[in-house]
Amino acid sequence: MATFSSKLPQTGVTIFTVMSQMAQAHQAINLSQGFPNFDGDARLIRWVEEGMQKGFNQYAPMAGLPALRTQIARWADHFYGVSLDPDQEITVTAGATEALMCSMLALIHPGDEVIVFEPAYDAYIPAIQLAGGTPIRIEMRPPDYAFDWEAVRQTISPQTKAILVNSPHNPSGTTWKEEDLEALKHIALAYDLIVISDEVYAHMVFDSARHHSVLNIPELADRRVVTYSFGKTLHHTGWKVGYALAPEWLTAEIRKVHQFVTFSVSTPFQYGIAQYLEHCLEDLEGLGGFFQRKRDLFLSLMEDTPFEPLPNQGTYFQTMRYDQLSDEPDHEFVKTLTKEAGVAAIPISAFYQEGTDHGVIRFCFAKDETTLEQAAIRLKKWRA
């Protein structure tokens, strides 16, 4: 057997795979992994089929179909009032995860430090490590999971190269306030940091709030990478189409990696999404209200259970405490819940490198009404 040393020795199968497999094995309702169980806009399917019929079946240009990049620029102007060059500042990627990975591989060198907030989406820290960087973790705590900017300042060193941020935040549902953006701006400028911002849930902000995007900080325009996901926005996570917005000099570096990771993304999907944005852009304005209704329904259904909901301002996830039900560690409690109650959830400790357990789990409410109602019925019956 060849001598071999793993680059990610602590990494195994993700908790999302584990819980989805458990849900299937126990015929549980799967509120763990973050994907909708309902169809997206039927026009999208027709436009993808149209692209296939029109011959959009070969490699797309490495940076993405020009028509899609043009529509993304139009989207950025419509929602954020920023002007982007489709040719030099927009790259279509195989989901936002690839955009983040390519950004890390392109911009982070061995020995560089990258600040990241925990709980963190599970791809962040491995991406930093694969690039040879060192993740510097800043802990967020329930119930509000606030961003601790003073802790950020205290951890910055001469090796700190970038800061990775996420809002609306997965898994907590926290969203930035204006003072968060101000703090981020001052820190990035004062310490010459690149800002990598994951904003895949940008259209899922609730209670009449607006999404505060890094795109709206002019002072960071020459040092930021902002990533998005059409899979999340358009309810088709399996299509794996995302994009990265960055100034020309950063885009050039990201594309150097992207061309050797995927080269290009599925052409007919890009065609279909371009058509959707051209004809239905304004429909995205209602996405926050659409998911807020699901959040509110789920919370109302869960009112008579011992689960305690934590504040939620965005995403399609709801965190809850369960200490009135069990003193099990969260990673054991979700297994019990799957086996005994028939509902699968995700332990928040899985989003901390050290497995920090605050007794909080996450439910995905991106489901149809019947699924949410049935899940609530099972949870109410369990240990009733």
C-alpha positions as CSV (number, residue, x, y, z in Angstrom):
1,M,0.0,0.0,0.0
2,A,1.4,3.4,-1.0
3,T,2.5,5.8,1.7
4,F,-0.3,8.4,2.0
5,S,-1.2,11.3,4.3
6,S,-4.7,12.7,4.1
7,K,-5.1,16.4,3.6
8,L,-8.3,16.4,5.6
9,P,-7.6,13.7,8.2
10,Q,-10.5,14.7,10.5
11,T,-13.1,14.9,7.7
12,G,-15.6,12.0,7.1
13,V,-19.0,11.8,5.7
14,T,-21.0,15.0,6.3
15,I,-23.7,15.1,8.9
16,F,-26.2,16.0,6.1
17,T,-25.5,12.6,4.3
18,V,-25.7,10.7,7.6
19,M,-29.0,12.2,8.6
20,S,-30.6,11.9,5.2
21,Q,-29.6,8.2,5.1
22,M,-31.1,7.8,8.6
23,A,-34.3,9.5,7.5
24,Q,-34.6,7.1,4.6
25,A,-33.8,4.1,6.7
26,H,-36.4,4.9,9.4
27,Q,-39.0,6.4,7.0
28,A,-38.6,9.7,8.8
29,I,-39.6,13.1,7.5
30,N,-36.4,14.7,6.4
31,L,-36.1,18.3,7.8
32,S,-32.4,17.9,8.0
33,Q,-30.7,18.6,4.7
34,G,-31.4,22.0,3.1
35,F,-33.3,21.3,0.0
36,P,-37.0,22.0,-1.0
37,N,-39.4,19.1,-1.6
38,F,-41.5,21.1,-4.0
39,D,-41.0,22.1,-7.6
40,G,-39.6,25.4,-8.8
41,D,-41.2,27.5,-11.5
42,A,-42.4,25.3,-14.4
43,R,-41.2,27.9,-16.9
44,L,-37.6,27.2,-15.8
45,I,-38.0,23.6,-16.9
46,R,-39.4,24.7,-20.3
47,W,-36.6,27.1,-20.8
48,V,-34.0,24.5,-20.0
49,E,-35.7,22.1,-22.5
50,E,-35.8,25.0,-25.0
51,G,-32.0,25.4,-24.6
52,M,-31.5,21.7,-25.3
53,Q,-33.7,21.9,-28.4
54,K,-31.8,24.9,-29.6
55,G,-28.5,23.1,-29.3
56,F,-27.1,24.6,-26.1
57,N,-25.6,21.2,-25.2
58,Q,-21.9,21.6,-25.7
59,Y,-19.4,23.3,-23.4
60,A,-20.4,26.8,-22.3
61,P,-17.7,29.5,-22.2
62,M,-15.5,29.0,-19.2
63,A,-16.8,32.1,-17.4
64,G,-20.4,31.3,-18.1
65,L,-22.9,31.9,-20.9
66,P,-22.7,35.6,-21.9
67,A,-26.5,35.8,-21.7
68,L,-26.5,34.6,-18.1
69,R,-23.7,36.8,-17.0
70,T,-25.6,39.8,-18.6
71,Q,-28.7,38.9,-16.7
72,I,-26.7,38.5,-13.4
73,A,-25.4,42.0,-13.9
74,R,-29.0,43.2,-14.4
75,W,-30.0,41.3,-11.2
76,A,-27.2,43.1,-9.3
77,D,-28.3,46.5,-10.5
78,H,-32.0,45.8,-9.8
79,F,-31.5,44.5,-6.2
80,Y,-28.4,46.3,-5.1
81,G,-27.9,49.3,-7.4
82,V,-24.4,48.2,-8.4
83,S,-22.9,48.1,-11.9
84,L,-20.9,45.0,-12.8
85,D,-19.0,44.1,-15.9
86,P,-20.4,40.8,-17.1
87,D,-17.2,40.0,-18.9
88,Q,-14.7,40.8,-16.1
89,E,-16.5,40.6,-12.8
90,I,-19.0,37.7,-13.0
91,T,-18.1,34.0,-13.1
92,V,-20.7,31.2,-13.3
93,T,-19.7,28.2,-11.1
94,A,-20.9,24.7,-10.2
95,G,-22.9,26.0,-7.2
96,A,-21.7,28.5,-4.6
97,T,-19.6,25.8,-3.0
98,E,-17.3,25.7,-6.0
99,A,-17.2,29.5,-6.1
100,L,-16.0,29.5,-2.5
101,M,-13.5,26.7,-3.1
102,C,-12.0,28.4,-6.2
103,S,-11.8,31.6,-4.3
104,M,-9.8,30.0,-1.5
105,L,-7.5,28.0,-3.8
106,A,-6.8,31.2,-5.8
107,L,-6.3,33.7,-3.1
108,I,-5.0,31.8,0.0
109,H,-1.4,30.7,0.2
110,P,0.2,28.3,2.7
111,G,0.5,30.0,6.0
112,D,-2.2,32.6,5.3
113,E,-4.9,32.9,8.0
114,V,-8.6,33.2,7.2
115,I,-11.1,34.4,9.8
116,V,-14.3,32.4,9.8
117,F,-17.4,32.5,12.1
118,E,-18.7,29.3,13.7
119,P,-21.2,27.7,13.5
120,A,-20.0,27.5,9.9
121,Y,-21.3,25.8,6.7
122,D,-19.3,22.6,6.5
123,A,-17.4,23.5,3.3
124,Y,-15.7,26.6,4.6
125,I,-12.9,25.3,6.8
126,P,-12.0,22.4,4.5
127,A,-11.7,24.9,1.6
128,I,-9.3,27.0,3.7
129,Q,-7.3,24.0,4.7
130,L,-7.0,22.6,1.2
131,A,-5.6,25.9,0.1
132,G,-2.9,25.6,2.8
133,G,-4.4,28.3,4.9
134,T,-5.2,28.3,8.6
135,P,-8.8,28.9,9.7
136,I,-9.1,31.3,12.7
137,R,-12.5,30.5,14.2
138,I,-14.7,33.1,15.9
139,E,-17.5,31.6,17.9
140,M,-21.1,32.7,17.7
141,R,-23.4,31.8,20.5
142,P,-27.1,31.3,20.9
143,P,-29.7,32.7,21.2
144,D,-28.9,35.5,18.8
145,Y,-25.6,34.2,17.3
146,A,-24.3,37.8,17.0
147,F,-21.1,38.5,15.1
148,D,-18.3,39.3,17.6
149,W,-16.2,42.0,15.8
150,E,-14.1,42.8,18.9
151,A,-13.0,39.1,18.9
152,V,-12.1,39.5,15.2
153,R,-9.9,42.4,15.9
154,Q,-8.1,40.6,18.7
155,T,-7.3,37.6,16.5
156,I,-5.9,39.4,13.5
157,S,-2.2,38.9,12.9
158,P,0.3,39.7,10.2
159,Q,-0.7,36.4,8.5
160,T,-4.4,37.2,8.3
161,K,-5.2,37.4,4.6
162,A,-9.0,37.2,4.4
163,I,-12.3,37.1,6.3
164,L,-15.1,34.7,5.3
165,V,-18.6,35.9,6.2
166,N,-22.1,34.6,5.6
167,S,-25.5,36.4,5.9
168,P,-28.3,35.3,6.1
169,H,-26.3,32.9,8.2
170,N,-26.6,29.1,7.9
171,P,-27.3,27.5,10.3
172,S,-28.5,30.1,12.7
173,G,-30.8,32.3,10.6
174,T,-29.0,35.5,11.8
175,T,-28.8,38.4,9.4
176,W,-26.4,41.3,9.3
177,K,-27.4,44.7,10.8
178,E,-26.0,47.9,9.3
179,E,-23.5,48.1,12.2
180,D,-22.1,44.7,11.2
181,L,-21.4,45.9,7.7
182,E,-19.7,49.0,9.1
183,A,-17.5,46.9,11.4
184,L,-16.6,44.6,8.6
185,K,-15.7,47.5,6.4
186,H,-13.4,49.1,8.9
187,I,-11.7,45.9,9.8
188,A,-11.1,44.9,6.2
189,L,-9.7,48.3,5.3
190,A,-7.6,48.7,8.5
191,Y,-6.0,45.3,8.1
192,D,-5.9,45.0,4.3
193,L,-8.1,41.9,4.2
194,I,-10.0,40.3,1.3
195,V,-13.7,39.8,2.1
196,I,-15.3,36.6,0.9
197,S,-19.0,36.8,1.5
198,D,-21.5,33.9,1.1
199,E,-24.9,35.3,0.4
200,V,-26.8,32.4,-1.0
201,Y,-29.8,33.1,1.1
202,A,-29.9,36.8,0.1
203,H,-33.5,36.7,-1.1
204,M,-34.7,34.9,2.1
205,V,-34.9,37.8,4.6
206,F,-38.0,38.2,6.8
207,D,-40.1,40.6,8.7
208,S,-39.9,43.5,6.2
209,A,-36.1,43.6,6.6
210,R,-33.7,44.0,3.7
211,H,-30.6,42.0,2.9
212,H,-27.5,44.0,3.7
213,S,-25.0,42.9,1.1
214,V,-21.2,43.4,0.9
215,L,-22.0,44.6,-2.6
216,N,-23.4,47.7,-1.0
217,I,-20.1,48.7,0.6
218,P,-18.3,50.8,-2.1
219,E,-15.1,50.9,-0.1
220,L,-14.8,47.1,-0.4
221,A,-15.5,46.9,-4.2
222,D,-11.8,46.3,-5.0
223,R,-11.3,43.6,-2.4
224,R,-14.5,41.5,-2.1
225,V,-15.8,38.2,-3.5
226,V,-19.5,37.6,-3.1
227,T,-21.1,34.2,-3.9
228,Y,-24.6,33.2,-4.7
229,S,-26.6,30.1,-5.6
230,F,-29.4,29.7,-8.2
231,G,-30.1,26.3,-6.6
232,K,-31.2,28.0,-3.4
233,T,-33.0,30.9,-5.1
234,L,-34.8,29.0,-7.7
235,H,-35.5,25.8,-5.7
236,H,-33.4,23.5,-7.9
237,T,-30.5,22.6,-5.7
238,G,-29.5,19.6,-7.9
239,W,-28.7,21.9,-10.9
240,K,-25.6,23.2,-9.0
241,V,-25.4,26.6,-10.7
242,G,-23.9,29.5,-8.7
243,Y,-21.8,32.5,-9.3
244,A,-19.0,34.7,-7.9
245,L,-19.0,38.5,-8.2
246,A,-15.5,40.1,-7.8
247,P,-13.4,42.9,-9.2
248,E,-11.5,42.2,-12.3
249,W,-8.2,41.4,-10.6
250,L,-9.8,38.9,-8.2
251,T,-12.0,37.4,-10.9
252,A,-8.9,36.7,-13.1
253,E,-7.4,34.7,-10.3
254,I,-10.6,32.8,-9.4
255,R,-11.1,31.9,-13.1
256,K,-7.6,30.4,-13.2
257,V,-8.7,27.8,-10.7
258,H,-12.3,27.5,-12.0
259,Q,-11.1,26.4,-15.4
260,F,-9.3,23.4,-14.0
261,V,-12.0,22.5,-11.4
262,T,-15.1,22.3,-13.7
263,F,-14.1,24.5,-16.7
264,S,-17.7,25.3,-17.3
265,V,-21.2,24.6,-15.9
266,S,-24.1,22.8,-17.6
267,T,-25.0,24.8,-20.6
268,P,-28.8,24.2,-20.9
269,F,-29.3,25.1,-17.3
270,Q,-27.4,28.3,-17.8
271,Y,-29.6,29.1,-20.8
272,G,-32.8,28.4,-18.9
273,I,-31.8,30.5,-15.9
274,A,-30.8,33.4,-18.2
275,Q,-34.3,33.3,-19.7
276,Y,-35.9,33.2,-16.3
277,L,-33.9,36.2,-15.1
278,E,-34.8,38.1,-18.3
279,H,-38.5,37.5,-18.0
280,C,-39.2,36.9,-14.3
281,L,-36.6,38.9,-12.4
282,E,-39.2,40.8,-10.3
283,D,-40.6,37.5,-9.1
284,L,-37.6,37.1,-6.8
285,E,-38.9,40.1,-4.8
286,G,-41.5,37.8,-3.3
287,L,-39.2,35.1,-2.2
288,G,-38.7,36.4,1.3
289,G,-42.4,36.5,1.9
290,F,-42.8,33.0,0.4
291,F,-40.4,31.5,2.9
292,Q,-41.5,33.7,5.8
293,R,-45.0,32.2,5.4
294,K,-43.4,28.7,5.7
295,R,-41.4,29.8,8.7
296,D,-44.4,31.2,10.4
297,L,-46.5,28.1,9.6
298,F,-43.8,25.8,11.1
299,L,-43.5,28.0,14.2
300,S,-47.2,28.0,14.7
301,L,-47.4,24.2,14.3
302,M,-44.6,23.8,16.8
303,E,-46.1,26.0,19.5
304,D,-47.5,23.1,21.5
305,T,-44.2,21.2,21.6
306,P,-41.4,21.5,24.2
307,F,-39.0,22.8,21.5
308,E,-38.0,26.4,22.0
309,P,-37.4,28.4,18.8
310,L,-34.5,30.8,18.6
311,P,-34.7,34.1,16.7
312,N,-34.7,33.7,12.9
313,Q,-34.4,36.5,10.4
314,G,-33.5,34.6,7.2
315,T,-32.6,31.4,5.4
316,Y,-35.0,28.5,5.3
317,F,-33.8,27.0,8.6
318,Q,-35.2,27.2,12.1
319,T,-33.0,26.5,15.1
320,M,-34.5,25.2,18.3
321,R,-33.5,24.2,21.9
322,Y,-34.6,20.9,23.1
323,D,-33.5,20.9,26.8
324,Q,-37.1,20.3,28.0
325,L,-37.1,17.0,26.2
326,S,-33.7,15.5,26.7
327,D,-30.2,16.0,28.1
328,E,-28.6,14.0,25.3
329,P,-25.8,15.7,23.3
330,D,-27.3,17.2,20.2
331,H,-25.7,14.7,17.8
332,E,-27.3,11.9,19.8
333,F,-30.6,13.6,20.2
334,V,-31.2,14.0,16.4
335,K,-30.7,10.3,16.0
336,T,-33.2,9.6,18.8
337,L,-35.6,12.0,17.1
338,T,-35.2,10.3,13.8
339,K,-35.7,6.8,15.1
340,E,-38.5,7.5,17.7
341,A,-40.3,10.5,16.4
342,G,-39.8,10.0,12.7
343,V,-38.4,13.4,12.0
344,A,-34.8,14.1,11.0
345,A,-32.9,17.3,12.0
346,I,-29.3,18.5,12.1
347,P,-27.3,19.1,15.3
348,I,-25.7,22.5,15.4
349,S,-22.5,21.1,17.0
350,A,-21.7,19.7,13.5
351,F,-21.1,23.3,12.4
352,Y,-18.3,23.7,15.0
353,Q,-14.8,22.2,14.4
354,E,-14.6,21.3,18.1
355,G,-18.2,20.0,18.2
356,T,-19.4,22.8,20.5
357,D,-22.8,21.7,21.8
358,H,-25.2,24.4,23.0
359,G,-28.2,22.0,22.9
360,V,-29.6,23.4,19.7
361,I,-30.8,21.6,16.5
362,R,-31.8,22.9,13.1
363,F,-34.9,22.1,11.1
364,C,-35.3,22.9,7.4
365,F,-38.8,24.4,6.6
366,A,-38.3,24.6,2.8
367,K,-41.0,22.0,2.5
368,D,-44.6,21.9,1.4
369,E,-47.4,22.5,3.9
370,T,-48.4,18.9,4.2
371,T,-44.8,17.8,5.1
372,L,-44.5,20.5,7.8
373,E,-47.9,19.6,9.2
374,Q,-47.0,15.9,9.3
375,A,-43.7,16.6,10.9
376,A,-45.3,18.7,13.6
377,I,-47.9,16.0,14.3
378,R,-45.1,13.4,14.8
379,L,-43.2,15.7,17.1
380,K,-46.3,16.5,19.2
381,K,-47.1,12.8,19.5
382,W,-43.6,11.9,20.5
383,R,-43.3,11.8,24.3
384,A,-46.7,13.5,24.6
